[in-house]
Amino acid sequence: MAARKTTVSMKDVAALAGVSLGTVSNVLNSPDIVAEPTRRRVELAIAKLGWIPNEPARQLRAGRSRSIGMVVMDIANPFYTDLVLGAENCVQKRGYSVQVGNSSQEADRESTQLLVLMQQRVRGVLLAPIWGIDERVRQLKLRGIPVVLLDRAGNDADFCSVSVDDVEGGRLAVQHLLDQGHTAIAVIGGPERLQQVADRRLGAELARSRPNGGLARLLVKSTPHLDVASGVTAAEEIVTMPDAERPTAVFATNDLLAIGLLQGFVTAGLRVPDEMAIIGYDDIAFAAAAAVPLSSIRQPRLAIGCRAAELLFDEIEANEREASHDHQQVRFTPELVVRRSSAKSRSPAVLSAQKA
């Protein structure tokens, strides 16, 4: 006995509706050109048969995708997760989906992710680049795939970008610690080549050298990664420093580092903020929920992701109309959020000991 057919195809839809395969295709891709009675017959046949079109194959035949690519540096970092959510909120309203790739702060992996997105013919790419605009990014542009830079100020007039003023953010963080009376401050975080880290450190230096403010002693230390484990390791090194050299406050260039620093200090028996103040960067949800709620520099993460997606669609639509497009460099202003981890010390002797 012949096996019963269980897979429904486009041919079955066409047969039930009494139309050609081309008409079914037009209903899916260009419904406006199909007469309403015919279109309704095809739609009823699809519903009755429960047919689900192969969307990737259909888009490939049409030469157009309804997907946006997005590559971030560390999807495990809640900051980047929120960027994705912000972009998705905007993209889905236009009937598109987001394909997310994670570069893990590795240049080769970033290049591979971009190549895959190019092969899948995504309509555009949102990229949080590791080092900046490289050859792979320019290849996307040459193939008519717009790219908008995320979390990175663009210095190239050929690309839109959405970022936060990280220099100002670093200045706000260290200025806050100075205002609390700290004169020995550590700046902890990240590979030096990351532009965000470099900008936040520059802001810290600007705060230290502010007019009439005196000079704070800054201990600047790089970490291999911007994660909790690197923060714990940095805390262990700070705790073992001689009392006369140990800072009384730490600015971590992201919140995961700050959480790791808090864990390390608490484990070592160092009181936060009495013996060590901490401020982080990003203001992820875990910052407020920490055992000692963490002060942080807030970035409007959802707004960054959504604004970048809006700029991307502006460029996509301009390309379709063969119209000119003015590239924009959008920069948000960071905000200081003060919580208990950097509250004014209740042990003035700790600070005075460092001044001696």
N, C-alpha and C positions, 0 to 999 in steps of 0.2 A: 504494500500500500504506500502511495506517495506521501512524503512528509508534508504536514500542513504548513502553509506559509504564515509566518508570524511577523515578518518585518514589512512595515508599510513604506511604500516609496512614493516619489512624486508622480510616477506613472499611475499609481492607484488613485491618487487624488484627481489627476486629470481625467481618468476614465469615469470616476463617479460623478464629477462635475460636468462631464461631456464637453471638455475643452482640450486644447493642445497643451503640451508641456511648456511651450513658450508663454502661453497665457498664465499658467500657474506661476512661472518665473516672474512675469510682469506684476502679478498681484503682490508678490513678495518684495520686489525691488523697486517697482515704479507703479504703485497702485493708482495714481492719478490718471494714468493713460488707459485704464481698463474701465469699461462701462459698468455702472453700479450694479445692475442685475447680474452680470457675469462675475463681478468681483464677489458678490454675496454668495453665489453658488459655490465658488472655489473656497471661500472661507467656511461655509457650512460643511463642505466635503472634508476639509482639514480637521474641523472640530469632530465630525462624526468618526473619522478614521483614527483620530488621536495622533496624527502625524506631527513629528517635531523636525523641522528643517535642520540640516547640518550647517550651522551658522558659519563656522570657519571656512568650509568649502564654498558656501554661497558668497562670502565676502571675497574669497580668493578669485572666484570667477568674475565677480563684479569689479575687481581691481581696487576695492576699497574696504578698509577695516573700520569697525566701530569700536576699536580699542585704543586706549592711550597707554603708553609704556611709562613706567616710573621706576627709577633706580635710586636707591638710598644707600647710605654708608653702613648702617647698622640697624636692621629691622628689629633687633632685640632691645634697642634703646627706645623707650616710650616716646621720646621726642619725635623720632622718625615715624613711629606708628601713628602719632597724631597728625603729622604732615600728610600721610597717606589718607587718613580719614577725612581731613579737610579737602583734599583733592577729590576723593570719591564723592563727597557730598555735592560738589559742583558738577563732576563728570556725569554722574548717574541722572541728573536732571535733564541732560541732553540725550539720554538714551545710549550712552557709551559705557564701557567697562574699563577697569584699570588692571593692567598686568604689572605686578610688582616684582622687581628684582633686587637682590641684596648684594652689594659689592664687598661687604665685610672689610672695608678700608683697604682693599687690594686692587691695584691698578689693572692687573691682568684680568681679574674677575669682572671688574667694571666694563672693560673692553668687550669681554665675551657676552655679558648681559646686553650691551648695546647692539652687538652683532645679531643676537637672537631676535631682538625687537625689530631690527631692520629687516631680517628675513621674514618675519611675520607681518610685515607691512603695516605696522601700527600707524595711526594718523599723526601722532606727535609723541614727544618724549618729555617727561619732567625728570630732571637729573640733579641730584645732590652730588656734585663731582668731588673726587678725592683731591686732585691737584689743580683742576681747571679745565680749560677747553683743549682737548687733544685731537689727534687726527680722526679718531673714530667719530667724535662729535661732529666734526666738519663733514665727514662722509654722509652722515644722516642729513645734514643741511643740504648737501649737494643733491641728494636723492629726493628732495622735496618734503622731508620729514622735519617739521619745526622742532626746536629744542628750547625749553625754558629752564634756566638754572635756578635751583632751589638752595636756600641756605648759603648762598654765595653771591656776593656783589659782582656783577658782570663788568669787566673792563673792556669788553668787545662790543662795538656798536651793532654787530650782526646778531646779537642774542638778547632776548629779554631775561631779566633776573628778578628774583624776589628774595630779600634777605632782611636781616636785622642789623642795626648798627652795633656790631660787636665791640668796637673800640669804646663806644659810650657805655656798653654793658660792663666791660671790664673796669672802666673808670668808676661807675656807680658802685660796683662791688667793693673795691678797695677803699673808695672814699667813705663808704659806710663803716668799714672796719676802722679807718682812721678816726672817724667821728666818735667811735666807741672808746677811743683812747689807746688803740694798739699802735705800736711803733715797729714791731718786728712781725712781719707778715710773710707767709709762704704762698706762692702761686704755684699750684700743682695741676699738671695736666697735659696729656696728649702729645702725640708726635709733633715736633716743631714745624714740620712742613705743612700741616693743616692750617689753612688760612684763618679759619675761625679761632683756633688756638692762638695764633700769632697776633690777631687783632685784639683778643681779650687780654693778652699779656701787655700789648702796647697801651691799652686803656689803663691797666694797673700802673704802669710806669708814669702815665700822665697824672694819675691821682697822687702818686708819691711826690711828684715835683710841683704840686700845685702852689700858687703864690701864697706866701705867709703861712704855709702849713707845715714847714719843716720837712725833713726827709725821713721816710720810713725805711727800715732795712728790709729789703725784699729778698727772699730765698726763692729762686725760680727753679723748678724741677720738672723735667719731662717724664712722661710715663709711656710705655709701649702702646697702651690702649686707653680708651676713655670708658672704663668699665669699673664695676664694684671691686673686683680683685685687685686692680691696679691701685685703687684708693686704699684698700687694706694694707697693701705692701708699703705705700708711701707713708701711711700712719705709723707703721712699725719702725720705719727709718727715722721719722721725726721724734718719736718717743725716746729713742736711744741717743739722741743728741745731748750734749752737755747742757745743763740748765742755762748757762750764759749765752748759748747760741740758739737755743730752741725758740721758735716763733711762738707768739701767743694767739695767733689767728691764722686761718687758712682760707684762701680763695681757691676753690676747685672749679676748673673750667667747664665742668658739666655736673649734673646732679648725681649721676651714677658714681662718679669719683667721690663726690661729697658724702654719699651714703656709705661707701667703703671706708672713707676716712673716719666717719662717725663710729662705725663698727670697730675699727682698729683702736681708736682712742678709748672707747668705752671698755673694750676688752683689756686694755692696758691699765685701766683704773684712772684714766685722765678725765676730769669732770668737764663736760660741755654744757654751758659756755664758760664756766668759772675759770678753768685752766686753759681752755682752748676753744676759741670761737670758730665757727665754720659758716661759710656762705658758698652756695653752689651756683649753677647756671642752667636755665631752661624752665625751672619750676614745673617739673613733671608731677603727676599726682602723688607719687611716692614721697616727694619732698615734704609735703604737709603731713603725711601719715607716718613719718619716721618716729622712732622712739623719742628722740628730741626733734621736734618739728624744725625743718631746715629753712633758713633764709635762702633766697635764691633770686636770680635775675630772670624775670618772666619774659618769654617770647610768645607772641600770639600764634601758636602752632597751627591751629585749624585755619586761621585767616591766611597764613602764609601758603598753605597747601591749596586753598580755594582760589586765592588771587593768582597763583601761578597757573592753575588750570584755566582760569578766565583769560589770561594773557595768551595761553597756548591756543585756545579756541579762536581768539581774535586773529591770530596769525594763520591758523588753518583756513578760516573763512576768507581771509584776504587772499591767500594763495589760490583758493578755488575761483575767486572772482578775477584772478590775475591783477589784483590791485596792490598798491604799495602798502607797506606796514611799518609803522613807527615803533621801533623797539623801545621798551620802557625798562628802566632799572628802578624797581620799587624797593624802598627801604623802610621797614618799620622801626619804631623807637622802643627799646626795651624798658622794662619797669622793675624797680627794686621792690621786692616783697620781703619784709622783715618778720622773722619768727624767732623762736626761743634760742636757736643755735648760735645766734650772734648778738643776743641781748647784752646790755652793758654788764661787765663783770661785777660780781658781788665780792670779789677778792682783790682789791687794789694792790695788795702786796705782790701778787703775781706779776702785774704789769711793772711795778717799780723795780722788781728784781731784775727784769730784763733791761731796764734803763741803766742800771748800775755798771 
